[in-house]
Amino acid sequence: MPETQVAIVPADVDLPEADRPDTGTGTGTGAVTAPRRQADQPLGSPWPASAQLTPGGEVLVSGVGLDEAADRFGTPLYVLDEAEVRARAQAYRRALPHAEVLYAAKAFLCSAMADWVAEEGLGLDVCSAGELRLATAAGFPAQRILLHGNAKTPEELRLARRLRVGRIVIDGMAEIPRLAALAIADVPQRVLIRVVPGIAAGHHSAVRTGVDGQKFGFRIAGGDAAEAISRTLAQSSLELVGLHCHLGSQITELEPYLDALDRLVELLAQVRDRHGRQLPELDLGGGHGVRYLPQDRELDPAEFATAVTGRLKARCEAHGLAVPRLIVEPGRAIVAPAGVAVYRVLSVKHTADGRTFAAVDGGMSDNPRPALYGSAYDVRLIGRASHAPTAVIDVVGRHCEAGDVLVHDAQLPADLRAGDLLAVPAAGAYQLSMASGYNLVGRPAVVAVRDGRARLLIRRETVEDFRAREVGR
């Protein structure tokens, strides 16, 4: 079959009523009327809880039509449901009222996001000077920030000390003397030691960080962790307050966390017996999995809290230890389900061997996860109702790479055409934070929605932004 070609109408062109594209709304504008909203149906996970499907095929998130947002702000577009972010932060606070919950900024960070998590009582876990500077410039309290990183630069350590961040996680032996040399008056720097418990967790080897043989932390087996603890305790300008571990990403089972607790509490007991110190904090990291597809499992914060706090108490009692304060670092679990990526179809190609490709105006530059990890996503036609049968379609990006495929074997209407809009849920984490400027395609805009209103958080990156970095030729 020949390639389907449909003209794309610019959003700012006011067409006569008869010439406007059919949106299934009866108005030609994509406007949502109150009577129709009474029949809206919730989409369910992996979409934000507020996501509703109208009879006309429009998807509303927090009362804002995604097609209207696309017309207003352009595509590709990332839409972030503020209420979903806040609700998920609140769920962690309810589940773990006596623990410290730190939002992992590497999942996604902007000034508004820093405001939301601060207002919901969470701390912040950062892993670069950029994240640290943005957060503190937005007014986030430095004492509620923890600095991570397996290769912190001397400049980053100096910045963290100057800003007086609450904690720094030591990840390598060289950091111990470097931090010790940055003493400020009589204020010791509170630190944790990142240990590797030797536990495999997560569904992809590239994101397993709790196993031996990778770059993070100090192995418990072999004595690396014990040596790092001894060296840190010998520095008067450092205050060792606890142990830290991180098992990986997209973990949906409880058992790896419970196994890690067993090994960490045993190490805490060894520290007490060898050094006469009971460390008051235990950081289990994050990696809590979410749904990307409707059939996926998700780690429930309440179940996690019940299992982990119960196990921690029991193991500490068995070793005669005071129960340390628990710290957790969810990132993806708070922001991923709040985000929806919206793309416009540029072309639909039918090949002689029976395959169909829908090429969109984004791709691996704004979402590298499918290319990096083979990550699967849900996808939906939005903005119009289709009664055509479904067809198997690969949703591909615009970049000059064969691996630039956003969704393999998507089930989409067979009448999909250029100019249509596609929405991909669970897009809030590790997409824009890992985005690139490949092919000099600018990163998308980010819009927050709440209570029927949309506001721009991050503008679209332009060619002028790329050119502004050039200083010579």
N, C-alpha and C positions, 0 to 999 in steps of 0.2 A: 504494500500500500504506500502511496506517496506520503511525504511528511505533511502533517496538518499545519496550516498557517492561519492564524487569526490575528487581526490587528490589535495592538494594545493601545487603549485610549488613555492619554495622560490624565492624571487625577485632577488637574486644574482647568481642564477644558469643560465648559458648560455646554453640553449638547442639547439640542432640541429634544423634547419628550419622546418623539417617535424614534429617534436615533440612539437613545441611551441603551447601553447593554442591559440585557435582562438579568436582574439580580434575584429574581424570585420573590421580591417584596411587594410588587405591585406599584411601587413608587418610582423605580428606576434610580434611586439615590442610596439605597442600602440603609435608609432610616428605619429604626425599630419603633413600632407603635405599641402602646400599652396593651390593647386587647390581644395582640399576637403573643406577647410575652407571657400571658397566662397559660399558654400551651407549650412553653419551652420545656425541653427535657434536659436533665443533667447529663453530662457526658461521662462523669465518673473518672476514676484513676486510669491512666496517668495524667489526666488533665487537672488543672486547678479545681478545687472544690466549687468555685463559683461558676465554672464553665457551663454554659447552657447552649443547646442546639435549638434553633428556631425552625418552624415548619418550612421557612423559605431557604434553609440551608446555611443561614448565618450562624456563627459561633460568637457568643458573648462571653467575655471574661470580666468579672466584676461589673457587669452592666455595659461594657464597652464592646461594640462590634469590631471584630478583628479586621474585617474588610474595610470598615470605616477608618480604623487606625492606619491601615496600609495606604489608603487613599490620602490620608492627611500627612503621614510621616514618610511615606515611601517604603520600598522593600529593597533588600531583606530588612526585616524589622524584628526586634526582640521585645516582647511584651511581658512585663513582670507584674504579677498580682501582689500588691503590697500586703493585703489582708492575709493571703496565703503564707507569705514569709512570716508575718507576725504570729499567726496561729501556730505555725510549726515551732517557732521559737518558744511560744507559751507552752506548747505540749511538752517540750523538754524541761522547762522550769517546773511544771506541775509534776512530771514524773520523777525528777531529781531535785527536790527542794533543798536538800542539804549538800548537794554537789555544786561544783562550779562548771558552768556550761560556757565554752568558748566557741564562737563561730569561726570556722576555718575559712579565712578570707580568700585563700587560693581558689576556692570554688567560683566565686565572683565577688568583686568588690567595686563599689563606687561610693561617693559621699553619702548618697541617700541610704544605701544599704548599711553603711556604718551607723547612720542615725537610727535606723529601724532596730538593729540588734542591740544598740546601746539602750534605747528606750524600753526594750523588752527585758533588760536586765542581764544580757549576755556579755561575756568578755570577748576578746578577739585574739585569734591566732594568726600571726603574719609570718611570712618567710622571705621577705626582701625589704630593702630600704624603701622601695617604691610603695609597697603596701603600708609600711610603717608611716611614711611621710603623709600619704593620702589620708590615712585614718586619723592621725593626730591633727592634720590641717583641718579635718572636718569636725574637730572637737572631741574625738574619742579619748577618754582618759587613759593616759599612758600606763597607769598602774594596773589597768584591766587588760593589758596587752601582753601576750607571750610571743617571743621571737623564736622561730624555728629555722632550720636550714643546715644541710650537710656541708656547705661550703660558704659560710658567712665571711664576707670580706672584712678586713680591719676597719674599713670605713663604716660598715653596717654595725659592727660591734660598738664603735665609738658613738655612733648616732643613738643606738639603743641606750647606752649608758648616759649620754647627755640628756636624753628625753626621760630617763629613769623609768624604763618599761618595767612592768611587774616581775616578769620572769624571762630568763633566757634558757633554752634547752641546749645543753652541751652535746655536740654530735661527733667531736673528734678531739684527740689528745691535745692538738695544737691550740685549741680554743681555751684550754684551761689557763695556761700562762698568759695568753693574750688578754683574756678577761680580767685576770688577777691584776695585771699591770694597769688596768683602766679604773682603779679604785677612785671613788669620789668621796673625799673627806672620810668620815667614819661610817659611811653607809655601805654595807656589803651588798653585792649583787646577789639576788636570789636566783638560784639555778636548779635545773633538773638534769638528770643524766638520762639520755635516750638509750635504752637497752633493746637488744634483739632477742626475743624469747625463743626463737626457733619454731615458730608456728606458721603453717601455710594457711592463708585465708584469702577469699576472693576467687573469682572465676577466671582470672587472666594472670599469667605469670608476670606480666609487665607491671602490675600494680600490687604485687605482694611484697610488702616491706617488713614483715615480721619474721622472715626466713633468713637463714645464714646465706652468705655469699652475695650480698648486695651492699650498696654504698652507705646505708644509713646506720647510725648508732654503734653500740658496743655489744658484742655477743656475750650472752651469759655463759654459754658453753666455752670452755677454754680460758676463762678468767679475764677477758677484756673489760667487761663491765666492772668487775671488782677492782681492777687496776685504776680505771677512771674515777671510781668512787673514792679510792684512797688518795689519789692525787688532788682531787677537788677538796676533800676535807682538810688537806694540808695547807690550803690557801686561806689566810685569814680574811681576805677581801671578798671571798665568795661564801655564800651561805647555801649549802646543799639542802634543799627542802623536799626533794622527792625524786621518784623515778618516773620515766616516761616511756611509753612504747606506742607504736602504730603498726597495725597488722596489715593494712592494705586498703583497698577501695571496693565499694559496691559489695559489702559483706551483708548477707541476709540471715545468717545463722548465729545463734547465741554461743554455741560451743567454743569457737575460737577465742572469744573474749573471756570465757570462764577458764579455759586452759591457760591463757595468758595471765590471768589473775593468780592462779596457783603458783606459777613460776616467779611472778613479781613479788608476791607476799613471801615466798621462800627466800628471795634475795633480800627483802627488807629485814627478815629475821637474821640473816647472815651479817648485814650491816650492823645491826644492834649487838650481835654477839662479838663481832670483831672490833668495832669502833665505839661501842657504848652509846650509839645514837639511834633514836627512833625517828625516822623521817616522817613528816606529817602529811605529805601529799603523794597521791598516786594517780598518774595521768594515763588513761587507757586510749587516748587518741580518738580517732573518728572512724571513717570508712563505712558508715551505716548506709546500707543499700536502699534504693527506692525503685519504684516501678517505672520502667521505660515502655513496657508493653502491658496490656491489661492482665495478662496471665502471670506476670512476674510476681515474685515475692517481695515484701518490703519489711525492713526491720522496724518493729513497733517500739517507740520509746518507752512506753509503760512496761512492756514485757522485758525489754532490755534492762530497765531500772530495777525491776523486781528481782530478776535473776542475778544481776551483777552485784547489787548491794547485799543480797542475801549471801552470796558466795564469799564476798569480801569479808563480811562479818564473821562467817564461820571459819574461814582460813586464818584470820587474825586471832580469833579465840584459840584455835588449835596451836598456834605458835606463841601465845602469850603476848601478843602485840596490841597496842592501842589501834583502833581502826583509823587509818589515814583518811583525809578528805579526798573524795573522788573528784577527778576532773575528766571531762569528755569534750571532744572537739568535732561536733557535727558540722559539715559544710554543705555537701550535696543534699543531705536529708532535709535541710532547711530551705534551700533556694532552688534546687532542680525542679521540683514539681510546681513551683510558682511561675516558671518561665515558659513561654510559647514563642517559637520562631515562625515567622510568616514569610513566605517566598512567593514570587510571581513566576508562573510558568512562561518560559521564553519560547519553547518549541516542544512538539510531541513528534517523535520519530518512530515509525514502524519499519522494521527491517524484514528482509526476505526470509530470515530463519525464524520469524514469528515473535521476535522480542519487541518490546515497546519501551522507549526511553522518554521520560519527561525531564527536560533540562530546565533548571530554575536559575534565578539570578543571584544565588549564593552558592555555598558549597564548603569545601574543606578549609577555606580561609576563615570562615566564621564557625565551623564545626569540624574540627579535625578528628573527633573521636571515632567515627566509622572507619576512617582510613588507618588510624593508629591501632585500634583495638577490635575492629569488626563489630562495633557497638550497633545494636538494633534499636530502631525507633518506630513509633506509630506515626501515621500521617493521615490527614483528612483534607478533602476538598472543602473550601469554605466560600461563602459569598453567594452561592446559588445552589438550588436544589437540583439534583440530577436523578432521573428515573432510569438511566441506562444501566445495563448489567455491569458488574464489576469485571475488571481485567487485571492481569498481573503486569505491573509497570515498575520499572526501576526509576527511582527519582535520583537524578544525577546533578552534580554541580557544574559550574561554568568554567572550571579551571582545566588547564592543559595537562591533566593527569588521568590515566585510566582508572586509578583508584579513587577518584573523586566521585563516590557514590554515597548519597546521604541515606537512602532507604532501598534495600534490595527487595524485590518481589512484593512491592506494596500492592494492596488491594484497593484500587481506585476506580471511579466510573470510567467506562470505556469511551465516553464522549469527552474526556479531558482534553482541553485545548489551550493553545497559547493565550495568555491573558488571564487565565484562571489563577486563583490563589490557593496555596497549600499551606496548612499549618501543622507544625511538628511540636507536640507537647514535651514536657520534661526537659526543657531546653535551658534551664536557668543556671546549670553548673558545668564548669569545664568546657564551655563552648567559647563564649567571648573572652574568658580569662586565658584561653589558649589560642586565641585567634591570631592570624598573621596578616601580612600585607602581600601575600603571594599574588603574582601577576599585577601588582600595584592596584589591587581591588580594595577599596577602603572598608574598614570594619563598619558593621551596621549600627544604626541608632538603637537606643534603648529607651523604652517608654514605660512608665509606671501607670497602672490603672487601679482605681479605687472608687467605689460607690458611683459608677457611671461616668467618671471623669478620667481623662488621660493627660499625662504631663510628660514632657521630654526630660529624661535624665542625662543621656549622653547623646550628643549630636552625631550624625553620620560623618565618618572620616572621608576626606576628599583628596583629590589629586594635589590640591594646594597644600594640604598637610604634609604630603610626601615631599613636595618641592621645598617646603620651608626648612627641611632638615639638610638640604644641600647647601654647602658653603663655598664650593669652588668647582671649577671645570677645566 
